[in-house]
Amino acid sequence: MDTIITWEERVLDSSRLIFISFEQGCGGHRLGRVISCLPDVHWYSHRDNGINPWNVHYKHTDIRQRLVSPYHYDRLVPKGSLPPLHDYVKDFIPDEEHYYNRFFYPRFEKMSGPEIMKKNRLVICTHELPEKIIKRFPKAKVLNLIGDSYDVGERYLQTTALFPGFLKMKWLGGENTEYGKKLRTIAKELGSDFTIRDIWAWDKYKTKYIEEKHCIIYSMDVHDMIREHMWDRKHINSNNVHDVYTSRSTYKWLRVKEFLNDTKPRQRRIR
């Protein structure tokens, strides 16, 4: 597999990055909060996320996803927010290289990401598959969450499906992209509070999601997607990727910590 020598290899040490790669509904942000309790790992301290990573319950938050899943948090830093990996914005900007070079790297520097990483390691939650992460960030550590496909699919239906769908992405001109224009059209027709599952219903039927009419087909589509992605996750082979089986009764936390602290990691599967 060819390695891309990119901005982060020239400007910072990507071994300071910890990625949690997971399917939506697999509890990635919950794990992210736990990893952020380590003394050398940065936490995105903010009243909307929680001042400490263990502050799951809240009296106030402007992060609408937390109203559905309280473990969720955003990449909030004093100057704003760190940019996501390409998977989060691919509908707005399909060209991956254009996104990283034009938006991700400049914003990461503008938000003082490199300065934060000089003090502590940085955890980034993402739905990008580990192979793509390691290709771009060769020295990073990746925790690859693998769960029971059915359970993850059911949690997706209870959480992610209800997340806000009207993302504007103003910092990268998202409203002016084709996808941004589509979201504005949906907001005009359905109201600006539409959800992820409403986007699915709009794409298929040009209507709002209706539980009585759409639940079976939507559930089948979600479960098919999760099964396909989980299959891919079970067949990844990289020294810097560690599989975490969320379907087990407990995480093997000692093994996770050993992996994160190992300067010459060998892949271990947490069973």
Steps between C-alpha positions, in 0.01 A plus 500: 500500500650832392548765767394858437761743636282796580481819702473334840821303443687819419353720773427270796554153637191298412594247769334755730164417340260235628211421269187318612357347184144375538164457337229737612317330782810311620584723797808678366450820699452302818840341447641840408396639837671214682824533302496875568526424874862392447739764639681560169185524284325828419132544588277742309397678818196720443165541671332348193720186517552493874787664685641152563463193278295323765240779505248307290190649660438868442269786589566688177653423160477656155611174338175357371645151456545481877126534545476156335831346613651666811842341441542697179741792495645740245865589431470834681816696574555859624517644147200309363497136394750265338402377153364147448651237274368481145230241577295765681500750212524273195146586390596869494848454350540162325864566401698373798834657410337837432333489840817421693723747319250785470307467827614239753869584538460881500216487753688254720784752523266795541332327796846442656479123463881456481546703821244285682683186386831624637346478848278192468399231256180570311201267462292531185180300451425409140300261284786475251632146463841436663676425171426848368602660829837323512570581137468870576633498859758217494623541859160536666337241724154379400247327723270306266163437662330177400155422633210268438354623172140462613552680832690783332230535236228519764690767692551693177123505455454631855776764487669597173179481301361775725806728475453839333529482124532869417878543513620829354881470514547873455875479564546312171224669302272200543181692432616576147582141406253274319436305819456821697242618248318169534485540877358851458231360273411235758489766773265708290266207442522316834620764745853561625471243780514202262707198602734249339214262434302783340784542247469128420122536449549811286749324273265205453151652512539882509318507833566509874573171676172338608543220753193301391601505133879496504625325813546151350680610183713752687595243762602255227715763327673594825569140601634417153737797519624408849556135406705598196715747692549264795618230263764739368610583854557133583751463216747780566865418555728778623754526779352832609141377518355332809163327485261568788204263519215701650269199516707353783372559852798722585787669318849372571617843614853390587554376144365825359739699718793276407423545132477877528828518691690251284752683279532190281143369501397157393138441412309337784136407489304574816277204567 
